Amino acid sequence: AAGTAPNHDSFSAYDEVARHMKEPSIVYKVENTWKVVALISIADAILSTSLHVRIMAFIYFKPRITWCHQRSKHSHFISLWDSKDASGCINIERYEDTWPVLS
């Protein structure tokens, strides 16, 4: 789950994003892989910085946006495996570029 491994996702960063969202959102703070996968399987869309969450969203054909750096393991996965019409990485420093993709 996000925020549980050193130098990975951060619950505080996700909480900050949720505060700015106009639509209801969930920052899921459960450290159980199967419960996270179950939540992804029923989600309307996924926004994450996690490659593993991106892969699960890909497997379940969910609309997905990943915040990452352009030269990252995320962009490598996307270029190799994801569909051509799926959103790529959105540079985390340019998070404001997320909203037009969601429209």
PyMOL commands that place a pseudoatom at each C-alpha (Angstrom):
pseudoatom trace, name=CA, resn=ALA, resi=1, chain=A, elem=C, hetatm=0, pos=[0.000, 0.000, 0.000]
pseudoatom trace, name=CA, resn=ALA, resi=2, chain=A, elem=C, hetatm=0, pos=[1.065, 3.565, -0.542]
pseudoatom trace, name=CA, resn=GLY, resi=3, chain=A, elem=C, hetatm=0, pos=[3.174, 5.142, 2.125]
pseudoatom trace, name=CA, resn=THR, resi=4, chain=A, elem=C, hetatm=0, pos=[4.455, 1.936, 3.647]
pseudoatom trace, name=CA, resn=ALA, resi=5, chain=A, elem=C, hetatm=0, pos=[7.800, 1.380, 1.918]
pseudoatom trace, name=CA, resn=PRO, resi=6, chain=A, elem=C, hetatm=0, pos=[10.745, 3.776, 2.375]
pseudoatom trace, name=CA, resn=ASN, resi=7, chain=A, elem=C, hetatm=0, pos=[11.170, 6.219, -0.548]
pseudoatom trace, name=CA, resn=HIS, resi=8, chain=A, elem=C, hetatm=0, pos=[7.881, 5.210, -2.137]
pseudoatom trace, name=CA, resn=ASP, resi=9, chain=A, elem=C, hetatm=0, pos=[4.394, 6.687, -2.111]
pseudoatom trace, name=CA, resn=SER, resi=10, chain=A, elem=C, hetatm=0, pos=[3.267, 8.940, 0.677]
pseudoatom trace, name=CA, resn=PHE, resi=11, chain=A, elem=C, hetatm=0, pos=[-0.104, 8.987, 2.421]
pseudoatom trace, name=CA, resn=SER, resi=12, chain=A, elem=C, hetatm=0, pos=[0.414, 12.667, 3.216]
pseudoatom trace, name=CA, resn=ALA, resi=13, chain=A, elem=C, hetatm=0, pos=[0.886, 13.473, -0.489]
pseudoatom trace, name=CA, resn=TYR, resi=14, chain=A, elem=C, hetatm=0, pos=[-2.282, 11.552, -1.383]
pseudoatom trace, name=CA, resn=ASP, resi=15, chain=A, elem=C, hetatm=0, pos=[-4.195, 13.292, 1.422]
pseudoatom trace, name=CA, resn=GLU, resi=16, chain=A, elem=C, hetatm=0, pos=[-3.104, 16.654, -0.012]
pseudoatom trace, name=CA, resn=VAL, resi=17, chain=A, elem=C, hetatm=0, pos=[-4.339, 15.693, -3.477]
pseudoatom trace, name=CA, resn=ALA, resi=18, chain=A, elem=C, hetatm=0, pos=[-7.663, 14.506, -2.041]
pseudoatom trace, name=CA, resn=ARG, resi=19, chain=A, elem=C, hetatm=0, pos=[-8.160, 17.869, -0.320]
pseudoatom trace, name=CA, resn=HIS, resi=20, chain=A, elem=C, hetatm=0, pos=[-7.965, 19.605, -3.709]
pseudoatom trace, name=CA, resn=MET, resi=21, chain=A, elem=C, hetatm=0, pos=[-10.285, 17.245, -5.568]
pseudoatom trace, name=CA, resn=LYS, resi=22, chain=A, elem=C, hetatm=0, pos=[-13.832, 18.359, -6.309]
pseudoatom trace, name=CA, resn=GLU, resi=23, chain=A, elem=C, hetatm=0, pos=[-15.160, 14.822, -6.727]
pseudoatom trace, name=CA, resn=PRO, resi=24, chain=A, elem=C, hetatm=0, pos=[-15.225, 12.230, -3.936]
pseudoatom trace, name=CA, resn=SER, resi=25, chain=A, elem=C, hetatm=0, pos=[-11.985, 10.296, -3.590]
pseudoatom trace, name=CA, resn=ILE, resi=26, chain=A, elem=C, hetatm=0, pos=[-10.484, 7.619, -1.388]
pseudoatom trace, name=CA, resn=VAL, resi=27, chain=A, elem=C, hetatm=0, pos=[-6.987, 7.494, 0.071]
pseudoatom trace, name=CA, resn=TYR, resi=28, chain=A, elem=C, hetatm=0, pos=[-6.924, 3.833, 0.956]
pseudoatom trace, name=CA, resn=LYS, resi=29, chain=A, elem=C, hetatm=0, pos=[-4.609, 3.241, 3.914]
pseudoatom trace, name=CA, resn=VAL, resi=30, chain=A, elem=C, hetatm=0, pos=[-4.774, -0.520, 4.250]
pseudoatom trace, name=CA, resn=GLU, resi=31, chain=A, elem=C, hetatm=0, pos=[-1.642, -2.665, 4.109]
pseudoatom trace, name=CA, resn=ASN, resi=32, chain=A, elem=C, hetatm=0, pos=[-3.272, -5.698, 2.527]
pseudoatom trace, name=CA, resn=THR, resi=33, chain=A, elem=C, hetatm=0, pos=[-2.391, -6.430, -1.077]
pseudoatom trace, name=CA, resn=TRP, resi=34, chain=A, elem=C, hetatm=0, pos=[-5.575, -8.349, -1.853]
pseudoatom trace, name=CA, resn=LYS, resi=35, chain=A, elem=C, hetatm=0, pos=[-7.808, -5.614, -0.459]
pseudoatom trace, name=CA, resn=VAL, resi=36, chain=A, elem=C, hetatm=0, pos=[-5.977, -3.004, -2.520]
pseudoatom trace, name=CA, resn=VAL, resi=37, chain=A, elem=C, hetatm=0, pos=[-6.376, -5.131, -5.658]
pseudoatom trace, name=CA, resn=ALA, resi=38, chain=A, elem=C, hetatm=0, pos=[-10.092, -5.618, -4.876]
pseudoatom trace, name=CA, resn=LEU, resi=39, chain=A, elem=C, hetatm=0, pos=[-10.554, -1.850, -4.542]
pseudoatom trace, name=CA, resn=ILE, resi=40, chain=A, elem=C, hetatm=0, pos=[-8.773, -1.223, -7.849]
pseudoatom trace, name=CA, resn=SER, resi=41, chain=A, elem=C, hetatm=0, pos=[-11.018, -3.790, -9.535]
pseudoatom trace, name=CA, resn=ILE, resi=42, chain=A, elem=C, hetatm=0, pos=[-14.159, -1.778, -8.664]
pseudoatom trace, name=CA, resn=ALA, resi=43, chain=A, elem=C, hetatm=0, pos=[-12.744, 1.752, -8.993]
pseudoatom trace, name=CA, resn=ASP, resi=44, chain=A, elem=C, hetatm=0, pos=[-13.993, 4.171, -11.649]
pseudoatom trace, name=CA, resn=ALA, resi=45, chain=A, elem=C, hetatm=0, pos=[-10.463, 5.483, -12.285]
pseudoatom trace, name=CA, resn=ILE, resi=46, chain=A, elem=C, hetatm=0, pos=[-6.991, 5.327, -10.723]
pseudoatom trace, name=CA, resn=LEU, resi=47, chain=A, elem=C, hetatm=0, pos=[-4.545, 8.141, -9.927]
pseudoatom trace, name=CA, resn=SER, resi=48, chain=A, elem=C, hetatm=0, pos=[-1.309, 6.951, -8.375]
pseudoatom trace, name=CA, resn=THR, resi=49, chain=A, elem=C, hetatm=0, pos=[2.455, 7.245, -8.225]
pseudoatom trace, name=CA, resn=SER, resi=50, chain=A, elem=C, hetatm=0, pos=[2.810, 3.480, -7.807]
pseudoatom trace, name=CA, resn=LEU, resi=51, chain=A, elem=C, hetatm=0, pos=[3.882, 1.268, -10.700]
pseudoatom trace, name=CA, resn=HIS, resi=52, chain=A, elem=C, hetatm=0, pos=[2.224, -1.734, -9.060]
pseudoatom trace, name=CA, resn=VAL, resi=53, chain=A, elem=C, hetatm=0, pos=[-1.075, 0.130, -8.786]
pseudoatom trace, name=CA, resn=ARG, resi=54, chain=A, elem=C, hetatm=0, pos=[-0.694, 1.148, -12.457]
pseudoatom trace, name=CA, resn=ILE, resi=55, chain=A, elem=C, hetatm=0, pos=[-0.210, -2.492, -13.433]
pseudoatom trace, name=CA, resn=MET, resi=56, chain=A, elem=C, hetatm=0, pos=[-3.311, -3.572, -11.500]
pseudoatom trace, name=CA, resn=ALA, resi=57, chain=A, elem=C, hetatm=0, pos=[-5.349, -0.773, -13.124]
pseudoatom trace, name=CA, resn=PHE, resi=58, chain=A, elem=C, hetatm=0, pos=[-4.029, -1.935, -16.516]
pseudoatom trace, name=CA, resn=ILE, resi=59, chain=A, elem=C, hetatm=0, pos=[-5.052, -5.535, -15.804]
pseudoatom trace, name=CA, resn=TYR, resi=60, chain=A, elem=C, hetatm=0, pos=[-8.580, -4.432, -14.853]
pseudoatom trace, name=CA, resn=PHE, resi=61, chain=A, elem=C, hetatm=0, pos=[-8.877, -2.017, -17.839]
pseudoatom trace, name=CA, resn=LYS, resi=62, chain=A, elem=C, hetatm=0, pos=[-9.375, 1.003, -15.564]
pseudoatom trace, name=CA, resn=PRO, resi=63, chain=A, elem=C, hetatm=0, pos=[-8.704, 4.566, -16.694]
pseudoatom trace, name=CA, resn=ARG, resi=64, chain=A, elem=C, hetatm=0, pos=[-5.361, 5.381, -15.086]
pseudoatom trace, name=CA, resn=ILE, resi=65, chain=A, elem=C, hetatm=0, pos=[-3.073, 8.299, -14.541]
pseudoatom trace, name=CA, resn=THR, resi=66, chain=A, elem=C, hetatm=0, pos=[0.379, 7.902, -13.092]
pseudoatom trace, name=CA, resn=TRP, resi=67, chain=A, elem=C, hetatm=0, pos=[2.422, 10.743, -11.653]
pseudoatom trace, name=CA, resn=CYS, resi=68, chain=A, elem=C, hetatm=0, pos=[6.088, 10.050, -12.246]
pseudoatom trace, name=CA, resn=HIS, resi=69, chain=A, elem=C, hetatm=0, pos=[9.242, 11.332, -13.845]
pseudoatom trace, name=CA, resn=GLN, resi=70, chain=A, elem=C, hetatm=0, pos=[9.464, 10.877, -17.611]
pseudoatom trace, name=CA, resn=ARG, resi=71, chain=A, elem=C, hetatm=0, pos=[12.517, 8.623, -17.480]
pseudoatom trace, name=CA, resn=SER, resi=72, chain=A, elem=C, hetatm=0, pos=[11.223, 6.126, -14.968]
pseudoatom trace, name=CA, resn=LYS, resi=73, chain=A, elem=C, hetatm=0, pos=[10.230, 2.507, -14.591]
pseudoatom trace, name=CA, resn=HIS, resi=74, chain=A, elem=C, hetatm=0, pos=[6.635, 3.727, -14.977]
pseudoatom trace, name=CA, resn=SER, resi=75, chain=A, elem=C, hetatm=0, pos=[7.193, 5.218, -18.428]
pseudoatom trace, name=CA, resn=HIS, resi=76, chain=A, elem=C, hetatm=0, pos=[9.165, 2.126, -19.444]
pseudoatom trace, name=CA, resn=PHE, resi=77, chain=A, elem=C, hetatm=0, pos=[6.249, -0.135, -18.492]
pseudoatom trace, name=CA, resn=ILE, resi=78, chain=A, elem=C, hetatm=0, pos=[3.761, 2.141, -20.253]
pseudoatom trace, name=CA, resn=SER, resi=79, chain=A, elem=C, hetatm=0, pos=[5.770, 2.179, -23.490]
pseudoatom trace, name=CA, resn=LEU, resi=80, chain=A, elem=C, hetatm=0, pos=[6.200, -1.614, -23.483]
pseudoatom trace, name=CA, resn=TRP, resi=81, chain=A, elem=C, hetatm=0, pos=[2.837, -2.871, -22.277]
pseudoatom trace, name=CA, resn=ASP, resi=82, chain=A, elem=C, hetatm=0, pos=[0.122, -0.239, -22.041]
pseudoatom trace, name=CA, resn=SER, resi=83, chain=A, elem=C, hetatm=0, pos=[-2.264, 0.668, -24.834]
pseudoatom trace, name=CA, resn=LYS, resi=84, chain=A, elem=C, hetatm=0, pos=[-1.337, 3.539, -27.129]
pseudoatom trace, name=CA, resn=ASP, resi=85, chain=A, elem=C, hetatm=0, pos=[-4.394, 5.559, -26.056]
pseudoatom trace, name=CA, resn=ALA, resi=86, chain=A, elem=C, hetatm=0, pos=[-3.712, 5.190, -22.315]
pseudoatom trace, name=CA, resn=SER, resi=87, chain=A, elem=C, hetatm=0, pos=[-2.356, 8.221, -20.523]
pseudoatom trace, name=CA, resn=GLY, resi=88, chain=A, elem=C, hetatm=0, pos=[1.385, 8.126, -20.023]
pseudoatom trace, name=CA, resn=CYS, resi=89, chain=A, elem=C, hetatm=0, pos=[3.319, 9.512, -17.121]
pseudoatom trace, name=CA, resn=ILE, resi=90, chain=A, elem=C, hetatm=0, pos=[2.393, 12.967, -15.998]
pseudoatom trace, name=CA, resn=ASN, resi=91, chain=A, elem=C, hetatm=0, pos=[5.433, 14.653, -14.573]
pseudoatom trace, name=CA, resn=ILE, resi=92, chain=A, elem=C, hetatm=0, pos=[4.899, 14.929, -10.848]
pseudoatom trace, name=CA, resn=GLU, resi=93, chain=A, elem=C, hetatm=0, pos=[6.241, 18.495, -10.855]
pseudoatom trace, name=CA, resn=ARG, resi=94, chain=A, elem=C, hetatm=0, pos=[3.548, 19.401, -13.398]
pseudoatom trace, name=CA, resn=TYR, resi=95, chain=A, elem=C, hetatm=0, pos=[0.607, 17.819, -11.600]
pseudoatom trace, name=CA, resn=GLU, resi=96, chain=A, elem=C, hetatm=0, pos=[-1.695, 20.544, -12.949]
pseudoatom trace, name=CA, resn=ASP, resi=97, chain=A, elem=C, hetatm=0, pos=[-1.465, 18.754, -16.330]
pseudoatom trace, name=CA, resn=THR, resi=98, chain=A, elem=C, hetatm=0, pos=[-3.547, 15.959, -14.777]
pseudoatom trace, name=CA, resn=TRP, resi=99, chain=A, elem=C, hetatm=0, pos=[-6.878, 17.727, -14.947]
pseudoatom trace, name=CA, resn=PRO, resi=100, chain=A, elem=C, hetatm=0, pos=[-7.104, 18.140, -18.760]
pseudoatom trace, name=CA, resn=VAL, resi=101, chain=A, elem=C, hetatm=0, pos=[-6.384, 14.412, -19.131]
pseudoatom trace, name=CA, resn=LEU, resi=102, chain=A, elem=C, hetatm=0, pos=[-9.323, 13.626, -16.864]
pseudoatom trace, name=CA, resn=SER, resi=103, chain=A, elem=C, hetatm=0, pos=[-11.725, 15.818, -18.868]
for i in range(1, 103): cmd.bond("trace and resi %d" % i, "trace and resi %d" % (i + 1))
show_as sticks, trace
zoom trace
